[in-house]
Amino acid sequence: MGDGSGSNRSNSNKPEWLQQYDLIGKIGEGTYGLVFLARIKSQTNRGKSIAIKKFKQSKDGDGVSPTAIREIMLLREITHENVVKLVNVHINHTDMSLYLAFDYAEHDLYEIIRHHRDKVNQPINQYTVKSLLWQLLNGLNYLHSNWIIHRDLKPSNILVMGEGEEHGFVKIADFGLARIYQAPLKPLSDNGVVVTIWYRAPELLLGAKHYTSAVDMWAVGCIFAELLTLKPLFQGAEVKATPNPFQLDQLDKIFKVLGHPTLEKWPSLANLPHWQQDTQHIQGHKYENANLYSVVHLSPKSPAYDLLSKMLEYDPRKRITAVQALEHEYFKIEPQPGRNALVPCQPGETFVNYPTRPVDTTTDFEGTTSMQPSQPVSSGAAVSGSMAGGHVSNRSVPRPMNVGGMQRIPHQTMQAYNVTSQAGISGGMNPGGIPMQRGVPQQQLRRKDQMSMPGYPPQQKSRRI
Amino acid sequence: MGRSGGDTFFSLSSLMCEEGETGFFEDRDDNPCIIDSLDNPCFVLEDEEKYIEYLFKQEMGFGSQNHNFFAADDNSNRHWLRSARVDAIDWIFNTQAKIGFKVETAYLSVTYFDRFLSKRSIDESKPWAVQLLSVACLSLAAKMEEQNVPVLSEYPMEEYRFENKVIKNMELMILSTLEWKMGSATPFSYLHYFVGKFCPGSRPQAIITKAIEHIVAMVKDVNLMDQRPSIIASAAILAAFDIRLTRKTMNLRISVISSWGNLESEHVFLCYNLIQEMRKSKVKTPCSNLLSTQTSSTCVIENQSDTSLGAKRKLSFEDSENCGEHKLHRLKAVENGELVLFDLMYLCCIWVGPLIKLVKAKRDYAFAWDAGGSFSEGLGNFPLTVTGCTMI
């Protein structure tokens, strides 16, 4: 059976399930597979865009990958307008590979933030920020009330629907690391630590073994701040080691902004392993007072600041929950959040036409056509093809081969594509792969390879070195 | 073997000690009051109530109503399958102990096993399919529960050796048959909660350890599709706490679970009695007989034999090689050399030991898993055919 490295290069006879789709092309790669854009052929829903996530073949001896089982198990149980919708599970029997078909989402927060920072050069409007945040919390509240912790929230995993019935709806994606809370006291930090380091809650950074949904709320706080400033709030340099190394720099970044945590404010701090062990750096260092409001340019008295600071509460027990956050005053004042986060209801508000995802039309479902043999896929795959997108991901701790790491479409391969297809950006209506862009300048083609975002510190790219 | 045999068969007590200390309850042992301790900075007590409420709700959706375990089969196949199940459970728990999995992992794999067989049957002529099902169920449960999952080839096979891809295919078949609902609650999820509710003031760890023994001992006699995990858990906790409960005194204890009514009380009592019976028979007789337990309660498999309806399909396994010839009697040699004769119909258990090894002449069969085409999950339309198997 194929082990993912191309034992199935000849793909002449399409499996039956595949025949119900028109394959448009590859839109992403992640730790555990490839993501393709396809369209439904059948009468009902003809032309509807579907993202098909192909799980990388696990090693022959491993059987079905636990990640795949968890993701499918969870996604099958949940239905919510702010959670990505699993449409179908296909099993390709010849090589026993798994394919998940999802409703396709054109955008993700990573791309939206980047577009504003690098192209539009202006902040995301308040209505959009608030609507995105509200919907994110709404989806998260649903997950948490079903005892599911996402554990890997980051901008690239928060999708936003493109034009259509659900235009501007937020969809939480990528449940590969999500877990159901089990016996309440059971440690959840299995399979190494999760949550991309920049969005990782301080209790995890300090080595907590038991944790809850509060880790997701911390990530939401970080994402909220990033939506406001277009910059990741805490950009620590990741220590690469296994397993679960102490991420001093990340904590340092947090403490610099939020001030030194104290036992008065966070009593259980004393019990966290890294706090106990690392007295020199952590306990000994004196940090300035908190200056979060100046970092995010908010008045300390504004409801937005109040909400943000409650999400970034050190003590996970005191951290605001999703349901509480949804009730926060911030969402009650103008502009009120709306269902289409991208297009404000009030005319006259500016709204941004976000670029569509690049599609690599030269890669077939086997994903082998253009993959460079030594090139590992890296973290972050989401349904949308949204990738880790420049965010340091720690889920694959022992992944030394992350060379040149993959983004949605890797730089090298992208150039190759440009030759063949002039970069098939097919915004969703271009089955033939004819070059077509909704007013997207040529550079857009290389969105993901421009990982070195201007103004970003060099360690940004660290995981790709 | 059923009752007492079940216990000695995989040396339950030694197994419990090991697991009890290092696995599931690792923190509680050191610190019985962990709920209030700072070791657990994130979990608050109210969460447990909500979590249990959620589990109760989830349970309702599972099994119980539409089980037809073995029911659609003819009598002889039902008998065969029942004893095959007992063997499978032995293998699962033995393997769990050998590999060092948690007890819950083994238990969870038995729930997969039972759920699978409530939807599909395995024919008497395919004894290897039961073994294959056991391996794949345990492997899947390990993937859900364990931090370190062994590669498929590390699972010790007894009679048959399966290629990795065959096991993987079986995993897919199970996932699909169970509609990917792999997160079934087990009684283990409730133990901590019930011990606090039913036995306030007592030391929880001792009760929980005992309750786990009861739960594991019951596995062979109870079709896990028949009883909700919470019922089994509460009966086990109560039995571990006090062996002289009457219906009345028991009701008093379980009345703290406000959402429970008469039905639950009845079921808990039946399970409680089953545990008592098993406990007594273990003291009295070294041998057990599965059939004798049949009428004792609804917990027992036999009870639901007539709910045979069904959309049950037989596996479309086609073994052209004749693997079935080994089905009637199997000689099992126990490590110390004593022999156990298994008659698959009636299971006379003569001697059992903690580790069972099968000694068998090596026989090789060509094994091929013809897996052409594809299937849509959920439809249960598996074109899996087995054309042979390897015997060790």
Interface residues (C-beta under 8 A of the other chain):
Chain A: M1 P15 E16 W17 K59 D60 G61 D62 G63 V64 P66 I69 R70 I72 M73 R76 E77 N88 V89 H90 I91 N92 H93 T94 M96 N146 W147 I180 Y181 Q182 A183 P184 L185 K186 D190 N191 E203 A208 H210 Y211 T212 A214 P267 S268 A270 N271 L272 D315 P316 R317
Chain B: F24 D27 R28 I34 I35 L38 D39 N40 P41 C42 F43 V44 D47 E48 Y51 Y54 A136 S139 L140 K143 M144 Q147 V149 V151 L152 S153 N164 K165 I167 K168 N169 E171 L172 L175 S176 E179 W180 K181 M182 G183 F188 S189 H192 A371 G372 G373 S374 F375 S376 E377 G378 P383
